[in-house]
Amino acid sequence: MVKNLFRICFCGLIVACCVGKSNGILRADDLQPKVLCYNIHHAEGIDGVVSLDRIADVIRRSGADVVALQEVDRNVPRSGGVDQAQQLAQRLGMHYVFGGNLPLQGGEYGNAILSKYEILSSVNHPLPNLGGGEQRGILQARLAGPDKSFTLLATHWDHRANPEQRIASAEFVIELSKKIDANHPLLLAGDLNATSTTAEIRRLQSSWSRGDAASHPTIPVAVPERQIDYVMTSINHAPVIIESTVVMDEKVASDHRPIYVTLSFSDSSDRAKLVSRILFGSCIEQDQPAPILATMAREQADLLLFLGDNIYANTEDADEMHRKYQELAAMPEFQQLIKPIDVMAVWDDHDYGVNDGGADFKFKVGAQQQFVDFWSQAKQLRFKPGPGVYSSRVFGPVGRRVQVILLDTRYFRSPLKKGERRLGGPYLPDADATKTMLGEAQWNWFETQLQQPAEIRLIGSGIQCLPSAAGQETWANLPLERQRLLDLVQSARSGPSASLVALLSGDRHWSELSMVATDQMPPLYELTSSSLNQNHPRGTPTENTHRANPRTYHKPNYGLATIDWTGKKPSLTLEIRDQEGQTQLSQPVEFTTE
């Protein structure tokens, strides 16, 4: 009987695709769309009223560019005998596609996708039907934009207590994803009828990311306690990052709350570019000569990382900060350096606006605007929406991928504990568990970035990560946060998809190599490069029990990371070079696991 039901439903599937009004179609350069997942309960609210206008209003308020809908009726008497997907698309000026999975009252019941992007193709797949339950399905659609086409899988899984059919559905999704072009992003959105701790969701997360480890409850609709509705991204396809997740405060229109994510699509040109030579440095006095920048330009590198103190602003005045950025832009050596090369940038305290500044800096919003304005104009850099200037990019084809993650250690950082001033400064280690270096949103984002496939990862921080506390600003001032960083880094260095990882930093006005290792963690190296145009006046470093090389360098310098892709596994060499391009420090870094 189950087989017969399955056959009837499959043969009776109708996928109706139509184009709504085109006035809502996004520009192709908008790389941060919103994707909404919403079980609309055939537009019947908890008050018993069927209202497509109400559902359309919820979608409109979300600002979503793409919508995955579940429990959608097509020509079913209980909801007025209308094509609900078509009606919603018409109200919202969107394209749509419907996938029917179950005959109902002479009509159909299933999933739908609404999109401001053109729907290029679609197919509806029946999911495994075990134990005589309702036939469920997964609607696959390829959408035109933003940077390139991507695929969305919209689905609704079995609701019964026995997880057998949901586990089978998870396996189906995993196998289906293997057949979809890995050069394009792949998304999954739906009511999965399972919480994040269940076997079926854990199985999915072997190859899918839901953006962060937090729970975002969507039911019961009045006071949500459990998340069963999700938007996920495939980690085995072209990178797309979930920047944020929001559950809307909507309690009436359906028996589920809508949930949406803001995505960041990586530039497809990054994926085609093989990166082998990466320059990095920090600390530029914008009103002083910087001949080292011309030396760096002669390196003919593939990527350049500015690790903070890119100007010495030290102000809460927007006009003054803007003027100092323009001084940097006016330097011929700076323009010569950045013109032919890809650039990434993060700030430290002096371009943040205040020495040793953290979350309590009153001008941080204005400082971020100045930072984003300058770098977006100087090199058309894109930054995620919202607080902070952290960023991540993946370069290169499969097998030769380099991920660069730049962390913001200013915008969210808690106040530091002070004591008697030592050689490095007044700061003391503080094990207060309520204090943070990155803020929880950035921590969740960072964990998501480490799930992106890459053979080599370089993690940049304005302040040093590994060195011991000697009064200076360092991650060691918040030892619980430092350990959290090390734990996440080690997770990225282990397992079947292990990456080679190195840390990069600036700030100190000298350069040094640091290393930590334990029985559980093979050697992890950090190379600090600072300053690009200032001599360190004292000429001697502070104490660092994790210094891997007794030599430090206190004159203008820059860092160079060179990747050798020719071996069975890639290898990395970290160097500090001086104003003449001569090597002052060098350290090879190799895979530590087989």
N, C-alpha and C positions, 0 to 999 in steps of 0.2 A: 504493500500500500504506500509506503514512504517513497519507494522508487517511482511509482506511478505519479504521485503528487509532484515529485521533483521534475519529472519529465514534462508534465502538463505546464508547470510554472515556467520552465525554461523555454518551451516552445511558444508560450504565450507572451514572452517579454516584448515590450514595445519601448524603444528609446526614442523619445521625441525631442528633437533639437530645433530651436528657433532662435532668431536674433531679435533682441529687444532694441530699444532706441540706442543710438550710438553716441549720444551726447555725454554719456558717463564714462566712455573708454579712456583709460589712463594714458598718459604720455609714456613712451617706451623707456624714458630715462628715470622713471620713478621706481627705485629699487627697494622700497620698503613698504610693500603692500600689507594690508590686514586680511587675514583669513578667519572667517567666522564659522563655528560649528553650532548647529541649533536643531534640536529635536522639537519640531513645532506641534506635535500631537494633532495633526491634521487641522491646525489653526484653532483648535478648541482650547480655550483658556480654563483656568481652575474655576471660573465663574459659570462654566457651561456654555459660554457664548463662542460661536465660531466666527472668527474675524480675521480675514486676510489683511485688512487695513492695519490692524494692530500689529500683526507679524511684520508687515512691510515697514511700519514705523520703527520697530525694534532694530531691524536690519539697517535702516537709514541712520538711526542714532549711533550705531556701532562704527559707522564710517568704513565698513568692510568693502573690500574690492572683490573678494571671492567668498562665496558662501556654500557650505555643505549642509544640506537639510535632510533630516530623517522624518519618517512618518508623514509622508506627503501623499495626498490623494489626487487621483486623476479620474474625473468623471464618476465620482462616488456620491450616491444620494445623501449620505450622512453629512457631507460638507457642502451641499448645494449643487452637486453634479458638475463642478467646474474643474478645469485643469489648473490645479493650484500653483504649480511651478510656472506655467505660462502667465497666470494672472500676477504673480509676484514679480516676475521679470518685467512685465509691462509697467507695473507701478514704479519700479525702481530704475527703469532704463537699462536693464542688464540683459546679457545673453543667458540662455538656460539650456539645460539638458535634464531629462527625467529618465530614471530607470525603474520600471515596474518589477516587483518581485512576487506579488501576491494578488490574485484576482479577488475583488471585493465588491459585492453588491452591483455587479455588472460593470465595474470599473477596475482600477488598479491602485495599488498601495506600494510605496517604495521610497527611494532616495532621489534627491535632485541636487544639481549644482547651478548656482547663479554666478555670473562672472562679468566684470567690467571689461575683461579681456575677451577677445574672440575665442570661441571654442573651436579648435581645429579638427578634433576627432573625438569620438567617444565609443565606449563599449560597456555593456553591463554583464557582470559575471555572477552567476548564482553561487552562493557559499555552500559548503557542505551542510547537508540536512540530516541530523542524527536524532533518532528518538521521536520522530513524528511532530516536531515543532513547526512553527511558522517558517516558511521559506525566507531566507535572508539573502542579501546580495551586496555587491560592491560595484559602484559606478566609477568607471575609469574615464577621465577626460584629459586631453592635452590642451593646454591654454596657451595663448599666443605670447604673453609677456610676463614680466617687464623686460629684462635684458635679453632673454631668450625664452623659448617655450619651456613649460614645465608641466608635470603631470600631477593631477589630484585624484586620489582614491577616496570616494565618499561612501561610508558604510554604516550599517546598523546591525549589531550582533544580537544573538539569542539572549533572552532575559531570564531563562530558568536557572534554578539553583545549581543544577549539575553543570560543571564548567566544560564538559566534554566537547560540546559543539563550538564553544568559544575558543577553546584550545585548537580545534581543527581549523577554525577561521583564522587564527593567528598564523598557523602553518601555511594556510592558503595565501595569506597576504605576503608572507616572506617569500614563497615560491613565485608568486606573481611578480613581485618587485624585481626578481632576478631577470625577468624577461623584458624589463622596461629599460630603455637606453640610459646607461649610467652617466652619460655626458650632460644630462639635463636634471635639474632638481626634481625630487619626488616627494609629495606630501600625502599624509593620511589624515582624514578627519572623520569623526563619527561618534555615535553613541555606542560604546563598546560594552556597556552593561557589566563593567568590572572595575574594581578599584586598582590603584597602582601596585598594591602588594600581592595581587593574585598571580597565579602561575601563567595565565594567558598574557597579562601585561608584561610580566618579567620576560616571557619568551619573545614578545615583540621588541623589547628594549635591547635585545642582542644586536639588532640592526636598525633600530629606530630611536630617535631622540625626541623627548617631549619638552625640551628646553631647559628645565630645571628639575630639581628633586622635590620641590614643594608640591603640596596638594592644593588643587583649585576646585573646591566643592561646587557641584552643579545641581545636586538634589539632596533632600526634598526642596522644592522650589521656594517655600516660605522661608526656611532657615537651613541653607545647604550644609550638609555634613559629609557628603561623599562625592568624590569626583568619578564620574563614569563617562564623561564626554571629553574628547581629546582632539588636539591638532598636533601631529608629529611630523618629523622630517627624517628621510632615509639617510643614514650615515654612509651608505655605500654608493650614493649618487652625488652629482655636482653639489657643492656646498650651498646650503641655505640655512641661515641661523635664526632661531627664535629669540628675538631680542626681549620680548615681554609677553606675558599672558594675563588676560583680564577676563574675569567673570562679571557679566553685566548684572546690575541690580534691577532685574525684571522678574516680578513675582506673579504676574497674572496671565500673560498672553499664552503661556504653555505650561506644561508640568515639568519642564526642564529650564534651567537658566542657560542663556546663550553664553558661549565662551569664545573669545577671539585671541589671536596672536598677531604680533607685529613681526614681520620677517625682514631679514636683510639678505638679499641675493648677492653673492660674490660676483665681481666682474669676470665675465667669461675669458677675457684676455689674460687674467692671472693664471688660469688653468693651462693656457697654451705656452706660458713663458717658463723656460727652464732657468732656475736661479742657482748660481754656483758661487758668486762673490757678493758678500753683503758688508757694506760699510756701516759703522755706527760711531756715535760720539755724543758729547754733551757739553753744556756750559760754554756759551758764546757771549762775550761782552760785545754787544752790537755796535758800540762806539769806538772799538779798538780794531786795529788791523787783524786779519785772520788769514795769513798766507797759507796756512795748512789746508784750507779749503781747496786751493788750487792743486796741492799735492794729492788730495783725495780724488779730485776730478780726473787726474791722470791714471787712477787705478782702473778705470773703465769697469766699474762694478755693475751689478744688475739691480741692486736695491740699496737704499740709504735709510738708516734709522736715526732720527733725532730723539734722544732719550731724556730731554728735559733741560731746563735753564737755557732754552733756545734764545731767549733774550733775558736781560736783567731789568724787569719792569719795576717790581717792588713798589706798587702803587695801587690805589683804589680809584684812580681817575681814568676813565675809559679813553679820553683823548690822549692822555700821556702814554698809556699802554699802546694805543694805536700808533702814536708817533715812534715809539721804540721798535715796534714791528716794522715800520716803514724804513727805519735805519738799517735793520737787517736786510730787508728786501733790496735796499739800494747798494748793498755791497756787491761789486762786480764778481768777486770770487764766489759769493753765495749763489748768484744767478748762474754762473758758469758750472757750478757743481750740480744744482738741482735740475737744470733744464733737460738733460738727456736721460734722466734716471728716475725710476719709480721711488717714491718717498713714503715713509710712514713717520708719524710723530706723536709724542706724548709730552706732557709737561712735568716739571718739578716745581719747587717752591718759588723760584724767582720769576718764571713766566706765569705761574699761578697768581702771583701778585704780592706775596708776603713771605718773608724768611721763615722757614720751618712751618709753614701754614698747613692747616687741616680743615676739617669740616666746619669749624666755627668761623671761617673767614667770611666776612659779610659781603665781599664783592665777588664771590666765586661764580655766581651766575653771569655777571658782566664779564669776568675774566674768561669764562668758557666761550662766551660770544665772540670776544676778541680773538681767542685762539682759533676757533672754528672759522671765523671770517678770514683770518690771515692765511691759514693753510689751505682752505678751499679755493682761495684766489691764487696763491702762489703755485699750487700743484694740483688743483681740482680734487683735493682729498675729500672723501665722504666720511662722515662720522654718524654713529648711531644716534637716534633721537633720545632725548632725556638727559638727566644729569650725568656728568663725568665725560672724560675724553678717552676712555679705553677703546681699543680696536683690535681687530684680528683679520688676517688675510692668509689664504692658502695659495701658493704659487706652484706651478708645474704639473705635469701629467702624472697619472697613476704610476707608482714605483719610484718617482722622483719628485715627490711633493715636499715643499718646505712651508711650514706654518709659522707665522710670526704673530705673537700675541704681545701687545703693549698694555701694561696695567697702570691704572690711575691710582697712585698712592697719596693723593692730596684731597680730592673732593669729599671723600667719605671718612677720612681717617680721624679717629677719636683723639682727644687731647693726650699728649704724652706726659708721663710722670717725670718730675724734675727732682734733682738732688744737688749735692755739691758739685760744682763744675770740675770736670776732669779735662784732660788734654783735648779730647774730641768734642766736648760740650757738656751740657747739664743733664742729659736724659738717662733714665734708668729703666731696666726691664720691668715690665708691669704685666702680671699674670691675670689681670682682671678680665674675666670671660665675657663681660658686656662690651668690651672695647673692640674696635674693628680697624683693620687697615683698608679694606676694600669696600666695605658695606655689603649687605647680604645680596642685593641685586647683582652686584659685580661678581661676587663669589659664585653665584648660580650661573651667571654668564660664562665665567672662566671654566667652570666644570663642563659646561656644554661645549666650549671650544676644544677642550681636550678630547672630546669624543669624535671630533672631525678627523677622518683618516689623513695621516701625514707620516712620512718616513723620518723627517727631521723637524723638531720644534725649537724655536728660539723665543724665549720669554724675556721681555724687556721690562725693567722697573726703574723709575727715576732714582730711587734710593737703593742701597745695597741690600741683598737678600740673605746671603750666607755669613758675612763677617760677624764676629762677636761684638757685643755692645761695649763701646769704650767712651760713652758720652755723646756720640754723634747720632744723627737720625739713621735708623737702620731697622729692618724687619725684626731684629733681635730685641727691640724695645717692646714689642708685643709678641712674646714667645709663643703664645697659643696660635696666633695668626700665622706666624712663621712655620710652625709645625703643620698647620693646615695646608699651607702652600707646598711644603715638602711632601706631604702625603699625596696630594693631588698630582704633583709632578712624578712621583714614583709610580703611581697608578698608570700614568701615560708611558712609563718606561718598561712596563712588565706585561706579560700575557702575549697571546698570539699576534696582536697588532701593535707590538711595542715600538716606540719611537726613540730616536736618539734626541736627547734634550740637553740644552745648555741655557744658562741664565746670563743676561747682559744687563749692565747698570752703569750709572754715571754719578754725578753729584760731588765727588770727593776732592776734585782738583789734583788727583794723582791716579795712576792706573796700577791695578794689582790683580792677581789671580787668586781666587778663593776656591776651596773644595771642602765638601763634607761627605763622609761615608760612614756607614754602620754595617752591622752584620746583616741587616735586612735591606740596606740600600747601597748599591755600588757607588763609586765616586761620581759626584755631581759637581760640575765646574761652573763657576761664575767669573766672567771677565768684566772688570770695571774700567771704563775709559772716560777720562776727564782730565783736563779741560781742553777745548779746541784752540783757545788762544790766550790762556793765562798760565803763568808759572805758579806753582804752589810755593808760597813765600817761605814756609818753614823748611820744606825739603825733606821732611821725615814723616812717615805715616803714623797713625794711631795703632794701638795694639789690635791684632786680629789673630785669634788662636786658630782660625781656619785658613790662614794664608798658605797657599800651596807652593808658592815660589817666594823665597826671601827677598827677591828683587822687586822693587816698586819703581815707578817712573813718574817724575814730578814736573816735567815740562810739557808743552802742548803735544797732544797725541790724539790718535783716532784708533778705533778698533776695526779689524777685518776678520770676517768669518768666511772661510773657504771650504767648499764642499766638493769632495771627490766622489763622483757618481759611478766610477768605472768598476769598482769591486762588486762582489756578491752582495755586500751591504754598503751603504754610503758611509763615509767617514768625514769628520769635521776638524778643521784646524782653526783655533782662535789665536789672533795676534794683536799686539799693540804695536803701532808704528808711529814714528816721530815725524817731525815737520819735513824732513827730507825723504820720508817714505821708508826709512830703515827700521827693521824689526827690533823691538826692545824686549818684548815678552812673547812667548809662543807656547801653545799647549794643544797636542792632538787629543781629540775626543772620539771614542769609538763605541759601538754597541757593546753593552755589557751582558746581554742575554742572547741565547741561541734560539 
